[in-house]
């Protein structure tokens, strides 16, 4: 059956405000809805600029979002929500803050715990407004319906997906990303690239999403080197913000594949930032999958400006390294003796690996880790 006959559903925020200055739409929505009590879920660096949101009335701030948030971090945020009883929850930051905000918006008062809603469409509903404001260009979480929380005991990611966690308003204001350091810009930019590439080459790939995926890859190829070289380049920041948003569109109906499965243990076991983990892994999984999807791999390389660059692994690795990304796991604190356990953990992430275009064994994952060491 042609892929055009495969059913697909794309759940996106009710409103997306894109462009410089669009952070002001958060206050407008709050006033329109008569909201007087809000909870902002954010990290420590963004907690100091919550005032940019211009929220009316009482504003509580949960400013302790951790990278790769775990169950304890979520429970602390939920406890604050129970005390505050907000009418509006705002995720303000990168993917960690926005993922946590989704769960804070749906769990309090629902009678359900995190473990009750892990998986697809187990959330009962949402009684508060939800706004997502992205301050990095990478995860695309502002546009998505998924939230990921790390289980501290197993170090696995618990994935919740629900249309009830799609925001009422997603704000993509590239001016909020102007202060992001070059190293973070590079790593998060490759995370957006990975979202688009993995969705584009997935077994679940669909023309409805291919449109966003391929344009997202082109935008990263065009604008990420510029944004890394000059963080004040507003056009480049806007291009990356759009690429990140398109990557978020890819995550709902298609999602990622081997690249993210292989990257996850780097974060959960060794605290490598998610974007950086995805960047280190990206050339290896792109090259691994190339024999299964040669035409689409060629399109990815062309979109990155690497059409005539020869070897997929060497060319894409060089492209990432030229952004200043540290591409060696040994330099990121990953010990060689943990690679077998990491490979076993990654191989168990079937929700992603089962959609990879090429079967990937535990031994092949281990070989990727060793090549990246």
NUGU-642955 format. One record per residue (C-alpha): residue in three letters; x, y, z. Coordinates in steps of 0.05 Angstrom, whole numbers. Example, Ala and Ser with C-alpha at 12.3 -4.5 7.8 and 13.67 -1.06 7.14 Angstrom:
2
+------+--------+--------+--------+
| type |     px |     py |     pz |
+------+--------+--------+--------+
|  Ala |    246 |    -90 |    156 |
|  Ser |    273 |    -21 |    143 |
+------+--------+--------+--------+
This chain:
373
+------+--------+--------+--------+
| type |     px |     py |     pz |
+------+--------+--------+--------+
|  Unk |      0 |      0 |      0 |
|  Unk |     26 |     69 |    -17 |
|  Unk |     48 |    110 |     42 |
|  Unk |     -3 |    163 |     21 |
|  Unk |    -57 |    115 |     44 |
|  Unk |    -28 |    108 |    114 |
|  Unk |    -70 |    147 |    164 |
|  Unk |    -32 |    201 |    203 |
|  Unk |    -53 |    256 |    252 |
|  Unk |    -14 |    319 |    265 |
|  Unk |    -31 |    352 |    331 |
|  Unk |     -2 |    422 |    336 |
|  Unk |    -14 |    481 |    384 |
|  Unk |    -79 |    519 |    375 |
|  Unk |    -37 |    580 |    361 |
|  Unk |     36 |    588 |    342 |
|  Unk |     66 |    658 |    349 |
|  Unk |    131 |    661 |    310 |
|  Unk |    179 |    719 |    303 |
|  Unk |    216 |    773 |    341 |
|  Unk |    176 |    804 |    397 |
|  Unk |    124 |    749 |    399 |
|  Unk |    138 |    735 |    472 |
|  Unk |     87 |    791 |    484 |
|  Unk |     31 |    744 |    462 |
|  Unk |     37 |    706 |    527 |
|  Unk |     11 |    765 |    567 |
|  Unk |    -43 |    778 |    515 |
|  Unk |    -70 |    707 |    521 |
|  Unk |    -70 |    712 |    597 |
|  Unk |   -109 |    777 |    596 |
|  Unk |   -158 |    751 |    543 |
|  Unk |   -174 |    691 |    587 |
|  Unk |   -177 |    730 |    652 |
|  Unk |   -120 |    692 |    683 |
|  Unk |    -96 |    719 |    750 |
|  Unk |    -54 |    660 |    775 |
|  Unk |      2 |    630 |    735 |
|  Unk |     59 |    580 |    746 |
|  Unk |    121 |    586 |    704 |
|  Unk |    163 |    523 |    698 |
|  Unk |    235 |    541 |    680 |
|  Unk |    308 |    530 |    694 |
|  Unk |    355 |    571 |    737 |
|  Unk |    382 |    614 |    681 |
|  Unk |    314 |    633 |    654 |
|  Unk |    283 |    644 |    723 |
|  Unk |    316 |    712 |    724 |
|  Unk |    279 |    735 |    662 |
|  Unk |    208 |    711 |    675 |
|  Unk |    189 |    784 |    675 |
|  Unk |    195 |    783 |    599 |
|  Unk |    130 |    744 |    598 |
|  Unk |     91 |    803 |    627 |
|  Unk |     41 |    757 |    662 |
|  Unk |    -14 |    792 |    701 |
|  Unk |    -34 |    776 |    772 |
|  Unk |      2 |    726 |    817 |
|  Unk |     61 |    691 |    784 |
|  Unk |     95 |    632 |    817 |
|  Unk |    160 |    607 |    789 |
|  Unk |    186 |    536 |    793 |
|  Unk |    258 |    553 |    773 |
|  Unk |    293 |    488 |    788 |
|  Unk |    283 |    448 |    725 |
|  Unk |    343 |    401 |    715 |
|  Unk |    374 |    379 |    650 |
|  Unk |    345 |    309 |    636 |
|  Unk |    292 |    319 |    691 |
|  Unk |    277 |    258 |    733 |
|  Unk |    217 |    236 |    774 |
|  Unk |    240 |    275 |    836 |
|  Unk |    246 |    339 |    795 |
|  Unk |    176 |    328 |    767 |
|  Unk |    148 |    314 |    836 |
|  Unk |    177 |    379 |    863 |
|  Unk |    144 |    417 |    806 |
|  Unk |     78 |    381 |    817 |
|  Unk |     80 |    398 |    892 |
|  Unk |     86 |    471 |    875 |
|  Unk |     28 |    466 |    826 |
|  Unk |    -15 |    434 |    880 |
|  Unk |      0 |    493 |    926 |
|  Unk |     -9 |    548 |    874 |
|  Unk |    -69 |    519 |    837 |
|  Unk |    -52 |    558 |    774 |
|  Unk |   -100 |    575 |    719 |
|  Unk |    -42 |    577 |    669 |
|  Unk |     22 |    537 |    665 |
|  Unk |     79 |    566 |    623 |
|  Unk |    139 |    525 |    601 |
|  Unk |    196 |    575 |    593 |
|  Unk |    262 |    547 |    568 |
|  Unk |    288 |    488 |    529 |
|  Unk |    259 |    419 |    523 |
|  Unk |    267 |    400 |    596 |
|  Unk |    226 |    459 |    620 |
|  Unk |    173 |    450 |    568 |
|  Unk |    167 |    375 |    579 |
|  Unk |    159 |    385 |    654 |
|  Unk |    107 |    440 |    641 |
|  Unk |     65 |    392 |    600 |
|  Unk |     60 |    343 |    658 |
|  Unk |     49 |    398 |    709 |
|  Unk |    -10 |    421 |    667 |
|  Unk |    -44 |    353 |    664 |
|  Unk |    -28 |    313 |    727 |
|  Unk |    -50 |    355 |    787 |
|  Unk |   -123 |    340 |    804 |
|  Unk |   -127 |    284 |    753 |
|  Unk |   -121 |    227 |    803 |
|  Unk |    -66 |    198 |    761 |
|  Unk |      9 |    190 |    773 |
|  Unk |     65 |    195 |    722 |
|  Unk |     67 |    119 |    717 |
|  Unk |     -7 |    117 |    701 |
|  Unk |      2 |    159 |    639 |
|  Unk |     67 |    132 |    610 |
|  Unk |     53 |    112 |    538 |
|  Unk |      7 |    140 |    485 |
|  Unk |    -58 |    176 |    501 |
|  Unk |    -68 |    156 |    574 |
|  Unk |    -78 |    228 |    599 |
|  Unk |   -150 |    241 |    619 |
|  Unk |   -152 |    315 |    601 |
|  Unk |   -128 |    384 |    620 |
|  Unk |   -163 |    436 |    663 |
|  Unk |   -113 |    493 |    658 |
|  Unk |    -85 |    533 |    601 |
|  Unk |    -16 |    514 |    574 |
|  Unk |     34 |    560 |    540 |
|  Unk |    103 |    540 |    516 |
|  Unk |    158 |    591 |    505 |
|  Unk |    222 |    565 |    473 |
|  Unk |    288 |    598 |    492 |
|  Unk |    333 |    549 |    453 |
|  Unk |    329 |    523 |    382 |
|  Unk |    334 |    448 |    386 |
|  Unk |    280 |    405 |    418 |
|  Unk |    217 |    433 |    385 |
|  Unk |    181 |    412 |    449 |
|  Unk |    137 |    474 |    444 |
|  Unk |    101 |    442 |    385 |
|  Unk |     97 |    371 |    410 |
|  Unk |     53 |    324 |    450 |
|  Unk |    108 |    285 |    485 |
|  Unk |    143 |    292 |    552 |
|  Unk |    204 |    252 |    574 |
|  Unk |    223 |    240 |    646 |
|  Unk |    284 |    199 |    669 |
|  Unk |    271 |    143 |    719 |
|  Unk |    329 |    149 |    769 |
|  Unk |    333 |     75 |    785 |
|  Unk |    331 |     46 |    715 |
|  Unk |    359 |    109 |    681 |
|  Unk |    309 |     98 |    626 |
|  Unk |    266 |    152 |    594 |
|  Unk |    192 |    149 |    611 |
|  Unk |    154 |    176 |    551 |
|  Unk |     84 |    206 |    558 |
|  Unk |     46 |    225 |    495 |
|  Unk |    -21 |    259 |    495 |
|  Unk |    -59 |    308 |    452 |
|  Unk |    -79 |    341 |    518 |
|  Unk |     -7 |    363 |    528 |
|  Unk |     -6 |    403 |    463 |
|  Unk |     -2 |    477 |    481 |
|  Unk |    -57 |    528 |    472 |
|  Unk |     -2 |    576 |    451 |
|  Unk |     69 |    562 |    428 |
|  Unk |    115 |    622 |    425 |
|  Unk |    177 |    618 |    381 |
|  Unk |    212 |    685 |    390 |
|  Unk |    282 |    679 |    362 |
|  Unk |    305 |    741 |    401 |
|  Unk |    300 |    699 |    464 |
|  Unk |    356 |    655 |    436 |
|  Unk |    406 |    711 |    423 |
|  Unk |    442 |    699 |    489 |
|  Unk |    451 |    624 |    478 |
|  Unk |    526 |    609 |    477 |
|  Unk |    558 |    583 |    413 |
|  Unk |    571 |    513 |    441 |
|  Unk |    498 |    505 |    462 |
|  Unk |    474 |    535 |    397 |
|  Unk |    514 |    484 |    358 |
|  Unk |    492 |    423 |    399 |
|  Unk |    418 |    442 |    402 |
|  Unk |    419 |    458 |    328 |
|  Unk |    443 |    388 |    312 |
|  Unk |    388 |    361 |    358 |
|  Unk |    337 |    396 |    313 |
|  Unk |    374 |    367 |    253 |
|  Unk |    370 |    298 |    283 |
|  Unk |    295 |    304 |    296 |
|  Unk |    283 |    322 |    223 |
|  Unk |    331 |    271 |    195 |
|  Unk |    307 |    213 |    237 |
|  Unk |    235 |    227 |    221 |
|  Unk |    251 |    235 |    147 |
|  Unk |    286 |    167 |    144 |
|  Unk |    241 |    130 |    193 |
|  Unk |    200 |     68 |    174 |
|  Unk |    141 |    111 |    195 |
|  Unk |    160 |    169 |    149 |
|  Unk |    101 |    203 |    115 |
|  Unk |     96 |    257 |     62 |
|  Unk |     56 |    301 |    110 |
|  Unk |    118 |    303 |    155 |
|  Unk |    172 |    297 |    101 |
|  Unk |    154 |    368 |     80 |
|  Unk |    174 |    396 |    149 |
|  Unk |    232 |    348 |    159 |
|  Unk |    268 |    364 |     95 |
|  Unk |    258 |    439 |    102 |
|  Unk |    282 |    435 |    174 |
|  Unk |    346 |    401 |    151 |
|  Unk |    356 |    455 |     98 |
|  Unk |    346 |    510 |    150 |
|  Unk |    397 |    479 |    197 |
|  Unk |    447 |    471 |    140 |
|  Unk |    438 |    543 |    120 |
|  Unk |    435 |    578 |    187 |
|  Unk |    469 |    537 |    242 |
|  Unk |    541 |    554 |    220 |
|  Unk |    521 |    628 |    217 |
|  Unk |    489 |    628 |    286 |
|  Unk |    550 |    593 |    316 |
|  Unk |    597 |    643 |    284 |
|  Unk |    556 |    704 |    304 |
|  Unk |    505 |    695 |    359 |
|  Unk |    475 |    764 |    345 |
|  Unk |    456 |    744 |    274 |
|  Unk |    380 |    751 |    282 |
|  Unk |    364 |    721 |    214 |
|  Unk |    404 |    659 |    230 |
|  Unk |    371 |    654 |    299 |
|  Unk |    303 |    659 |    266 |
|  Unk |    321 |    605 |    215 |
|  Unk |    343 |    558 |    270 |
|  Unk |    281 |    572 |    311 |
|  Unk |    239 |    553 |    251 |
|  Unk |    280 |    489 |    240 |
|  Unk |    269 |    470 |    313 |
|  Unk |    194 |    482 |    307 |
|  Unk |    191 |    438 |    245 |
|  Unk |    230 |    385 |    282 |
|  Unk |    177 |    388 |    336 |
|  Unk |    123 |    376 |    284 |
|  Unk |    162 |    313 |    264 |
|  Unk |    162 |    285 |    335 |
|  Unk |     87 |    275 |    345 |
|  Unk |     64 |    230 |    288 |
|  Unk |    131 |    200 |    267 |
|  Unk |    183 |    211 |    322 |
|  Unk |    258 |    195 |    324 |
|  Unk |    294 |    130 |    313 |
|  Unk |    363 |    101 |    327 |
|  Unk |    399 |    167 |    334 |
|  Unk |    361 |    185 |    397 |
|  Unk |    360 |    114 |    424 |
|  Unk |    436 |    112 |    420 |
|  Unk |    442 |    182 |    449 |
|  Unk |    397 |    173 |    509 |
|  Unk |    445 |    132 |    553 |
|  Unk |    497 |    187 |    545 |
|  Unk |    451 |    234 |    582 |
|  Unk |    418 |    187 |    632 |
|  Unk |    483 |    152 |    652 |
|  Unk |    536 |    205 |    642 |
|  Unk |    499 |    272 |    642 |
|  Unk |    520 |    291 |    572 |
|  Unk |    472 |    346 |    551 |
|  Unk |    418 |    319 |    505 |
|  Unk |    435 |    362 |    445 |
|  Unk |    509 |    346 |    451 |
|  Unk |    494 |    271 |    457 |
|  Unk |    452 |    274 |    394 |
|  Unk |    506 |    313 |    357 |
|  Unk |    561 |    262 |    374 |
|  Unk |    517 |    204 |    350 |
|  Unk |    487 |    238 |    289 |
|  Unk |    541 |    223 |    236 |
|  Unk |    546 |    150 |    258 |
|  Unk |    472 |    133 |    254 |
|  Unk |    463 |    173 |    190 |
|  Unk |    518 |    132 |    158 |
|  Unk |    493 |     67 |    188 |
|  Unk |    424 |     77 |    158 |
|  Unk |    448 |    102 |     91 |
|  Unk |    447 |     33 |     57 |
|  Unk |    373 |     24 |     76 |
|  Unk |    351 |     94 |     53 |
|  Unk |    403 |    116 |      1 |
|  Unk |    359 |    166 |    -35 |
|  Unk |    336 |    201 |     28 |
|  Unk |    406 |    201 |     56 |
|  Unk |    430 |    236 |     -8 |
|  Unk |    375 |    287 |      1 |
|  Unk |    398 |    300 |     73 |
|  Unk |    469 |    309 |     50 |
|  Unk |    447 |    356 |     -5 |
|  Unk |    405 |    397 |     44 |
|  Unk |    467 |    405 |     88 |
|  Unk |    509 |    427 |     28 |
|  Unk |    549 |    361 |     30 |
|  Unk |    524 |    330 |    -35 |
|  Unk |    593 |    324 |    -65 |
|  Unk |    629 |    310 |      0 |
|  Unk |    638 |    235 |    -10 |
|  Unk |    634 |    189 |     50 |
|  Unk |    572 |    202 |     92 |
|  Unk |    605 |    189 |    160 |
|  Unk |    667 |    228 |    146 |
|  Unk |    631 |    288 |    115 |
|  Unk |    576 |    294 |    167 |
|  Unk |    626 |    284 |    224 |
|  Unk |    670 |    339 |    195 |
|  Unk |    609 |    385 |    188 |
|  Unk |    591 |    376 |    261 |
|  Unk |    663 |    384 |    285 |
|  Unk |    669 |    448 |    246 |
|  Unk |    615 |    477 |    290 |
|  Unk |    662 |    468 |    349 |
|  Unk |    625 |    407 |    377 |
|  Unk |    668 |    358 |    417 |
|  Unk |    655 |    294 |    379 |
|  Unk |    694 |    245 |    423 |
|  Unk |    658 |    209 |    479 |
|  Unk |    722 |    200 |    518 |
|  Unk |    728 |    276 |    523 |
|  Unk |    657 |    281 |    549 |
|  Unk |    670 |    237 |    609 |
|  Unk |    642 |    172 |    581 |
|  Unk |    684 |    113 |    605 |
|  Unk |    701 |     57 |    557 |
|  Unk |    682 |      3 |    607 |
|  Unk |    609 |     27 |    608 |
|  Unk |    599 |     21 |    533 |
|  Unk |    571 |    -50 |    535 |
|  Unk |    519 |    -30 |    587 |
|  Unk |    501 |     32 |    547 |
|  Unk |    492 |    -10 |    485 |
|  Unk |    446 |    -58 |    521 |
|  Unk |    405 |      0 |    548 |
|  Unk |    400 |     34 |    480 |
|  Unk |    381 |    -31 |    446 |
|  Unk |    322 |    -39 |    494 |
|  Unk |    290 |     27 |    471 |
|  Unk |    244 |     -9 |    423 |
|  Unk |    195 |     49 |    415 |
|  Unk |    249 |     84 |    375 |
|  Unk |    292 |     28 |    346 |
|  Unk |    233 |    -11 |    318 |
|  Unk |    222 |     47 |    270 |
|  Unk |    294 |     53 |    248 |
|  Unk |    301 |     40 |    173 |
|  Unk |    354 |    -13 |    186 |
|  Unk |    357 |    -65 |    240 |
|  Unk |    409 |    -47 |    292 |
|  Unk |    437 |   -100 |    340 |
|  Unk |    467 |    -88 |    408 |
|  Unk |    535 |   -104 |    378 |
|  Unk |    526 |    -52 |    324 |
|  Unk |    507 |      0 |    376 |
|  Unk |    569 |    -19 |    415 |
|  Unk |    610 |    -10 |    352 |
|  Unk |    581 |     60 |    343 |
|  Unk |    600 |     78 |    415 |
|  Unk |    670 |     52 |    404 |
|  Unk |    678 |     90 |    339 |
|  Unk |    656 |    154 |    374 |
|  Unk |    700 |    143 |    436 |
+------+--------+--------+--------+
